[in-house]
Amino acid sequence: GKSKHGKSNFVNGLIATWIQFHPPEDIRLLLCDFKGGVEFTVWKNIPHLLGEFVKRQADLLPRLREIRRMIDERLALMEQASKQDIES
């Protein structure tokens, strides 16, 4: 059978690539690990994190709602800025 570590290796490889090529100003990560956070301990101190790991499924939806609020706020700011003169 396939190794159970294949998915973890793949996800960790993605994270390593993203943070290598994108500063925290460009990419923020919300890591969800329902195994108590053990899968992502290597990433616990990277500046790209958007808060602590989500370790329980019950905590995921509230965190996603927070992110959605942030996105909506940023979209509103961008829309407002597009109505203004870009040069100024």
C-alpha positions in Angstrom: 0.0 0.0 0.0 0.9 3.6 -0.1 2.8 5.3 2.7 0.6 7.2 5.0 3.2 10.0 5.1 2.7 10.9 1.4 0.1 13.5 2.1 2.0 15.0 5.0 5.2 15.2 2.9 3.3 16.8 0.0 1.6 19.4 2.3 4.9 20.2 4.1 6.6 20.6 0.7 3.9 23.0 -0.4 4.3 25.1 2.8 8.1 25.1 2.4 7.8 26.3 -1.2 5.2 28.9 -0.4 7.2 30.5 2.5 10.5 30.3 0.6 9.2 32.3 -2.3 6.6 34.6 -0.6 7.2 36.9 2.3 4.5 37.0 5.1 3.2 40.3 3.6 2.2 38.3 0.5 0.9 35.0 2.0 -0.7 34.1 5.3 -1.4 30.5 6.2 -4.1 29.1 8.5 -2.9 25.5 9.2 -5.5 23.0 10.3 -4.3 19.8 12.0 -6.9 17.7 13.6 -4.2 15.4 15.0 -3.5 17.9 17.8 -1.0 20.0 15.8 1.7 17.3 15.6 1.8 17.4 11.8 2.9 21.0 11.6 5.1 21.6 14.6 8.0 22.5 12.4 6.0 25.5 11.2 4.8 26.8 14.6 7.1 29.8 14.5 7.0 31.0 10.9 5.8 34.6 10.5 3.4 33.5 7.7 0.9 32.0 10.2 -2.5 33.6 10.6 -2.8 32.7 14.3 -2.4 29.4 16.0 -3.1 26.0 14.3 -6.7 24.9 14.2 -6.6 21.6 16.1 -10.3 20.9 16.5 -13.0 20.7 13.8 -15.3 22.8 15.9 -12.8 25.7 15.8 -12.5 25.7 12.0 -15.7 27.4 11.0 -15.2 30.4 13.4 -11.7 30.9 12.1 -12.8 30.7 8.5 -15.5 33.3 9.3 -12.7 35.6 10.7 -10.8 35.2 7.5 -13.9 35.9 5.4 -14.4 39.2 7.4 -10.8 40.2 6.7 -11.2 39.5 3.0 -14.4 41.5 2.8 -12.8 44.4 4.6 -9.8 44.4 2.2 -12.1 44.1 -0.8 -14.0 47.1 0.4 -10.8 49.1 0.8 -9.7 48.1 -2.6 -13.0 49.1 -4.1 -12.9 52.5 -2.4 -9.3 53.0 -3.6 -10.3 52.2 -7.2 -12.8 55.0 -7.0 -10.1 57.4 -6.0 -7.4 58.8 -8.3 -4.7 56.2 -8.3 -2.0 58.8 -8.8 -2.9 60.6 -5.6 
